[in-house]
Amino acid sequence: MQNAKNLPIKRAAELMGKREQFIRIGLQRGRLPFGTATRISAERYSYYISPIKFAEFTGLSLQEVIGECKGKVV
């Protein structure tokens, strides 16, 4: 199994059944413990989601989390 280094916002939202904006705001406010949001300008953020921490938080297996991320640059 190939480990993804960063889980895309879109994939996290799909797995949680939430909108991408929910994930972004949760990371910005520090409410979601599986990643970070770093402000890079007044209106822009850079996001990081740990696939391992996301799997632990959601109760999904790591394989389920990164399954569609294999072979892609994420």
QUIPEKA-V539783 format. One record per residue. OMEGA is omega in degrees with one decimal (NA if undefined). Layout:
BEGIN
omega=OMEGA
omega=OMEGA
END
This chain:
BEGIN
omega=178.3
omega=179.3
omega=173.4
omega=179.9
omega=-177.7
omega=177.4
omega=179.9
omega=177.2
omega=-177.6
omega=-179.4
omega=178.6
omega=179.5
omega=178.5
omega=-177.2
omega=-179.3
omega=-177.2
omega=-179.1
omega=175.4
omega=179.5
omega=-179.1
omega=176.1
omega=-179.8
omega=-178.9
omega=-177.7
omega=177.1
omega=177.6
omega=179.3
omega=-177.6
omega=179.3
omega=-177.8
omega=179.7
omega=-169.9
omega=-176.4
omega=179.9
omega=-179.0
omega=172.7
omega=-179.5
omega=-179.9
omega=179.3
omega=171.8
omega=-176.9
omega=-175.5
omega=-175.3
omega=177.4
omega=170.3
omega=-174.7
omega=173.3
omega=174.5
omega=177.5
omega=178.1
omega=-179.3
omega=179.6
omega=177.5
omega=179.1
omega=178.9
omega=-178.1
omega=-175.8
omega=-177.1
omega=176.9
omega=175.2
omega=177.8
omega=177.5
omega=178.1
omega=-176.5
omega=-175.0
omega=-176.9
omega=-178.0
omega=179.5
omega=-178.0
omega=175.1
omega=-179.9
omega=173.8
omega=-178.7
omega=NA
END
